């Protein structure tokens, strides 16, 4: 019955987790990335940053793990030195929520220069425009973490992780890095060190995420991941639906969230999602209230009680396309549903 009618709506959706370290006044030059070569087999790129002689660097690698497993590793603040090149020490100051953390970090700099340190506040938000999650960390001051003797307090650092679904337990992770280490270090020396940091860090992360403590964090609905999963479910559903009742229904239904969290970007996943949403919606009070105002109420009521019929109607290509066009179950969509039900019952 299905013939990919929603292909016109089905551009790939990439769920993105971004962790951003920034400082006031940071701007990125609107220039293209220049290929620097492969480091440890990982492509590395650079581009200039306005007002700085230090370049911004990025590297992208495939990671054989789920977003939840990688996210658990990224949130594991004390473990950061195990995989992030040149990070000597990190500690959690306060966890407001799993996606809202204050932390302290020390960066290892070669002798005879002094190591660098900083205090940061990491804040995660869902960004519907970007269809993903952006976590911004700004360097802050903290009464219990003043500048320490023998260390140079970082003037600024920009570090961004972009995590994109590529399939079940397969993600693309991009690390972007720029730094102002302060002091009198020449830009060429900083660039020489930073160019390999993203790739070498990703290489180590690929292995570290295989450890049991991260593999066991695979459940998108556990205590740490549930809020994140619900936020993504709302964001994804809002791309296709304006109906708040449907958006909240998806965010409360683990089966529907599982389609989003595990099938995103796989062939035909949008069709599966819309079909599953319709089947679940047919059984809800908002659907009953909506059809109560329709002259076809008695016909449409079959969708709430006849699961086989509901599945057949929800899989109709023309209906799926119309739901997407109207961004929800509007009254013209109900008329279409009623006509389809009548055809099936005749």
C-alpha positions as CSV (number, residue, x, y, z in Angstrom):
1,X,0.0,0.0,0.0
2,X,2.9,2.4,0.8
3,X,4.9,3.9,-2.1
4,X,7.1,6.4,-0.4
5,X,4.6,9.2,-0.9
6,X,6.3,11.3,1.7
7,X,9.6,11.4,-0.1
8,X,9.1,15.1,-0.9
9,X,8.9,15.8,2.8
10,X,11.6,13.3,3.7
11,X,14.9,15.1,3.7
12,X,17.2,13.4,6.2
13,X,16.9,14.6,9.7
14,X,20.1,14.7,11.7
15,X,19.7,14.8,15.5
16,X,22.6,16.8,16.7
17,X,24.2,17.1,20.1
18,X,26.5,20.1,20.3
19,X,28.6,21.1,23.3
20,X,29.9,24.6,22.9
21,X,32.7,26.3,24.8
22,X,32.7,30.0,24.1
23,X,33.5,33.5,25.5
24,X,32.0,36.9,24.8
25,X,32.9,38.3,21.4
26,X,33.6,35.0,19.8
27,X,32.9,35.1,16.0
28,X,33.8,32.6,13.3
29,X,34.9,33.9,10.0
30,X,32.5,33.0,7.2
31,X,35.0,31.1,5.2
32,X,35.2,27.6,3.9
33,X,37.1,24.9,5.7
34,X,40.6,24.0,4.3
35,X,41.6,20.4,4.3
36,X,44.7,19.8,6.4
37,X,45.1,16.1,5.8
38,X,44.3,13.0,7.7
39,X,45.5,12.5,11.2
40,X,45.2,9.0,12.6
41,X,43.0,8.3,9.6
42,X,40.6,11.1,10.5
43,X,40.1,14.0,8.1
44,X,41.1,17.3,9.6
45,X,40.2,20.9,8.5
46,X,41.0,24.4,9.5
47,X,39.7,27.9,8.9
48,X,40.6,31.4,10.1
49,X,38.8,33.1,13.0
50,X,38.2,36.8,12.8
51,X,40.4,38.8,15.1
52,X,42.7,35.9,15.9
53,X,46.0,34.5,14.4
54,X,45.0,31.1,15.8
55,X,43.0,28.9,13.4
56,X,39.9,26.9,14.2
57,X,40.2,23.2,13.6
58,X,37.7,20.4,13.2
59,X,37.7,16.7,12.6
60,X,34.9,14.2,11.9
61,X,34.8,10.5,12.7
62,X,32.3,7.7,12.7
63,X,31.7,6.2,16.1
64,X,30.1,2.8,16.5
65,X,27.8,3.6,19.4
66,X,24.4,5.1,20.1
67,X,23.8,8.7,20.8
68,X,23.0,7.8,24.4
69,X,26.3,6.0,24.9
70,X,28.3,8.9,23.4
71,X,26.3,11.4,25.3
72,X,27.0,9.6,28.5
73,X,30.7,9.7,27.8
74,X,30.6,13.4,26.9
75,X,28.7,14.2,30.2
76,X,31.3,12.2,32.2
77,X,33.3,15.2,33.2
78,X,36.0,13.5,35.3
79,X,36.7,11.1,32.3
80,X,37.4,13.9,29.8
81,X,41.3,13.7,30.3
82,X,41.1,10.0,29.2
83,X,40.2,11.0,25.7
84,X,40.6,14.7,25.1
85,X,44.1,15.6,24.1
86,X,45.9,18.1,26.3
87,X,43.3,18.0,29.0
88,X,45.1,17.3,32.3
89,X,42.3,17.5,34.8
90,X,38.5,18.1,34.9
91,X,36.1,18.1,37.8
92,X,32.4,18.7,38.3
93,X,31.6,21.7,40.4
94,X,27.8,21.3,40.4
95,X,25.3,19.3,38.4
96,X,22.1,21.3,38.1
97,X,20.7,18.7,35.7
98,X,22.4,16.1,33.5
99,X,22.4,18.8,30.8
100,X,23.4,21.7,33.0
101,X,26.8,21.4,34.6
102,X,29.4,23.7,36.1
103,X,33.0,22.4,35.8
104,X,36.6,23.2,36.3
105,X,39.4,22.1,33.8
106,X,43.1,22.2,33.6
107,X,44.9,22.1,30.2
108,X,48.4,20.6,29.9
109,X,50.9,22.9,28.2
110,X,54.5,21.9,27.5
111,X,57.4,23.1,29.6
112,X,58.5,25.8,30.1
113,X,55.0,27.3,29.6
114,X,52.5,27.2,32.4
115,X,49.4,25.0,32.3
116,X,46.1,26.7,31.7
117,X,42.8,26.4,33.7
118,X,39.3,27.7,33.6
119,X,35.8,27.5,35.1
120,X,32.9,26.8,32.8
121,X,29.1,26.5,32.8
122,X,27.6,24.0,30.4
123,X,23.9,24.6,29.4
124,X,22.0,22.3,27.1
125,X,18.9,23.5,25.1
126,X,16.8,22.1,22.3
127,X,17.0,24.2,19.2
128,X,14.0,23.5,16.8
129,X,15.6,25.7,14.1
130,X,18.7,23.5,14.1
131,X,16.6,20.3,14.7
132,X,18.8,19.3,17.5
133,X,20.4,20.1,20.8
134,X,22.9,22.9,21.5
135,X,24.8,22.9,24.8
136,X,26.7,26.1,25.3
137,X,29.4,26.4,27.9
138,X,30.7,29.8,28.8
139,X,33.8,30.5,30.9
140,X,32.7,31.9,34.2
141,X,34.1,32.9,37.6
142,X,33.4,30.9,40.7
143,X,34.2,31.9,44.3
144,X,35.7,28.5,45.1
145,X,37.9,28.4,42.0
146,X,39.9,31.6,41.8
147,X,43.0,31.9,39.6
148,X,45.7,29.6,41.0
149,X,49.4,30.3,41.3
150,X,51.4,28.6,38.6
151,X,48.4,28.4,36.2
152,X,47.3,30.8,33.5
153,X,43.5,31.4,33.5
154,X,42.2,30.8,30.0
155,X,41.0,34.0,28.3
156,X,38.8,31.9,26.0
157,X,38.2,28.6,24.3
158,X,35.7,27.4,21.7
159,X,35.0,23.7,21.5
160,X,32.0,22.1,19.8
161,X,30.8,18.6,19.4
162,X,28.3,17.7,16.7
163,X,26.7,14.3,17.0
164,X,24.6,13.1,14.1
165,X,22.7,9.8,13.7
166,X,23.9,7.6,10.8
167,X,22.1,4.5,11.9
168,X,21.4,2.2,14.8
169,X,24.5,2.4,17.0
170,X,26.4,4.4,14.4
171,X,27.0,8.1,14.7
172,X,29.1,10.8,13.1
173,X,30.9,12.9,15.6
174,X,32.6,16.2,14.7
175,X,34.9,18.1,17.1
176,X,35.6,21.8,16.4
177,X,38.2,23.6,18.4
178,X,39.6,27.1,18.8
179,X,41.6,28.5,21.7
180,X,43.1,31.7,23.1
181,X,45.5,30.4,25.7
182,X,46.7,33.8,26.8
183,X,50.3,34.6,27.6
184,X,52.9,35.3,24.9
185,X,52.8,32.1,23.0
186,X,53.3,32.6,19.2
187,X,50.3,31.7,17.0
188,X,52.3,29.3,14.9
189,X,53.1,27.2,18.0
190,X,49.5,27.1,19.1
191,X,48.4,26.1,15.6
192,X,51.0,23.4,15.4
193,X,49.6,21.9,18.6
194,X,45.9,22.4,18.0
195,X,45.7,21.0,14.5
196,X,45.9,17.4,15.7
197,X,43.8,17.8,18.9
198,X,40.3,17.1,17.3
199,X,41.4,14.0,15.4
200,X,43.5,12.4,18.2
201,X,40.7,13.1,20.7
202,X,38.1,11.5,18.5
203,X,40.4,8.5,17.9
204,X,40.7,7.9,21.6
205,X,37.0,8.4,22.2
206,X,36.1,5.7,19.6
207,X,37.8,3.2,21.8
208,X,36.8,4.6,25.2
209,X,33.0,4.5,24.4
210,X,33.3,0.7,24.1
211,X,33.9,0.4,27.8
212,X,31.1,-1.2,29.8
213,X,30.1,1.9,31.7
214,X,29.2,3.7,28.5
215,X,27.8,0.6,26.7
216,X,25.4,0.1,29.6
217,X,24.0,3.7,29.1
218,X,22.2,2.6,25.9
219,X,18.7,3.1,27.1
220,X,17.2,6.3,25.8
221,X,14.5,6.2,28.5
222,X,16.7,5.9,31.6
223,X,16.8,8.6,34.2
224,X,19.6,10.6,32.6
225,X,18.4,10.2,29.0
226,X,14.6,10.5,29.3
227,X,14.3,14.2,29.4
228,X,16.7,14.5,26.4
229,X,14.8,11.9,24.5
230,X,11.5,13.7,25.1
231,X,12.9,17.0,24.0
232,X,14.1,15.4,20.8
233,X,10.7,13.7,20.3
234,X,9.0,17.1,20.6
235,X,11.5,18.7,18.2
236,X,11.2,16.0,15.6
237,X,7.4,15.9,15.7
238,X,7.1,19.7,15.5
239,X,8.8,19.5,12.1
240,X,5.7,17.7,10.8
241,X,2.9,18.6,13.2
242,X,1.4,21.8,14.6
243,X,-1.0,20.0,16.9
244,X,0.3,20.3,20.5
245,X,-1.7,17.3,21.6
246,X,0.0,15.1,19.1
247,X,3.5,16.5,19.9
248,X,2.9,15.8,23.6
249,X,1.5,12.4,22.9
250,X,4.7,11.4,21.0
251,X,6.8,12.7,23.9
252,X,4.9,10.5,26.3
253,X,5.0,7.3,24.2
254,X,8.2,5.3,24.4
255,X,7.3,3.3,21.3
256,X,7.0,6.5,19.2
257,X,10.1,7.9,20.8
258,X,12.0,4.7,20.0
259,X,11.2,5.2,16.3
260,X,12.8,8.6,16.5
261,X,15.8,7.7,18.6
262,X,16.6,4.4,16.8
263,X,15.3,4.7,13.3
264,X,16.1,8.3,12.5
265,X,17.6,8.7,9.0
266,X,17.1,5.0,8.1
267,X,15.2,4.4,4.8
268,X,11.4,5.1,5.2
269,X,11.6,6.2,8.8
270,X,9.4,9.2,8.2
271,X,6.6,7.1,6.9
272,X,7.0,4.7,9.8
273,X,6.8,7.6,12.3
274,X,3.7,9.3,10.7
275,X,1.9,5.9,10.5
276,X,2.7,5.1,14.1
277,X,1.6,8.5,15.3
278,X,-1.7,8.2,13.5
279,X,-2.3,4.7,15.0
280,X,-1.6,6.0,18.5
281,X,-3.7,9.1,17.9
282,X,-6.8,7.2,16.9
283,X,-7.0,5.9,20.5
284,X,-6.7,9.2,22.3
285,X,-9.2,11.5,23.9
286,X,-8.2,14.5,21.6
287,X,-9.1,12.4,18.6
288,X,-12.4,11.4,20.1
289,X,-13.2,15.1,20.8
290,X,-12.2,16.2,17.3
291,X,-14.3,13.6,15.5
292,X,-17.3,14.4,17.8
293,X,-17.7,17.6,15.8
294,X,-17.6,15.8,12.5
295,X,-20.6,14.5,10.6
296,X,-18.7,11.3,10.1
297,X,-18.2,10.6,13.8
298,X,-19.7,7.1,13.7
299,X,-17.5,6.2,10.7
300,X,-14.3,7.6,12.2
301,X,-15.0,6.0,15.6
302,X,-14.1,2.6,14.0
303,X,-10.4,3.8,14.0
304,X,-10.4,3.7,17.8
305,X,-11.6,0.2,18.1
306,X,-10.6,-1.7,15.0
307,X,-6.8,-2.0,15.1
308,X,-6.5,-3.8,11.7
309,X,-8.6,-1.0,10.1
310,X,-6.6,1.7,11.9
311,X,-3.3,0.2,10.6
312,X,-4.5,0.0,7.0
313,X,-5.8,3.6,7.1
314,X,-2.7,5.0,8.8
315,X,-0.5,3.4,6.0
316,X,-2.4,5.0,3.2
317,X,0.1,7.1,1.2
318,X,-2.4,9.8,0.3
319,X,-3.4,10.2,3.9
320,X,0.2,10.4,5.1
321,X,0.9,13.0,2.5
322,X,-2.2,15.0,3.5
323,X,-1.3,14.9,7.2
324,X,2.1,16.3,6.3
325,X,0.7,18.9,4.0
326,X,-1.8,20.1,6.7
327,X,0.7,19.6,9.5
328,X,-1.7,17.6,11.5
329,X,-5.1,16.0,11.6
330,X,-7.2,18.9,10.4
331,X,-10.9,18.6,9.3
332,X,-10.0,18.2,5.6
333,X,-7.8,15.3,6.8
334,X,-10.7,13.8,8.8
335,X,-12.8,14.0,5.6
336,X,-10.1,12.0,3.8
337,X,-10.0,9.5,6.7
338,X,-13.7,9.1,6.6
339,X,-13.7,8.4,2.9
340,X,-11.0,5.8,3.3
341,X,-12.8,4.1,6.1
342,X,-16.0,4.0,4.1
343,X,-14.2,2.3,1.2
344,X,-12.7,-0.3,3.6
345,X,-16.0,-1.0,5.2
346,X,-18.0,-1.3,2.0
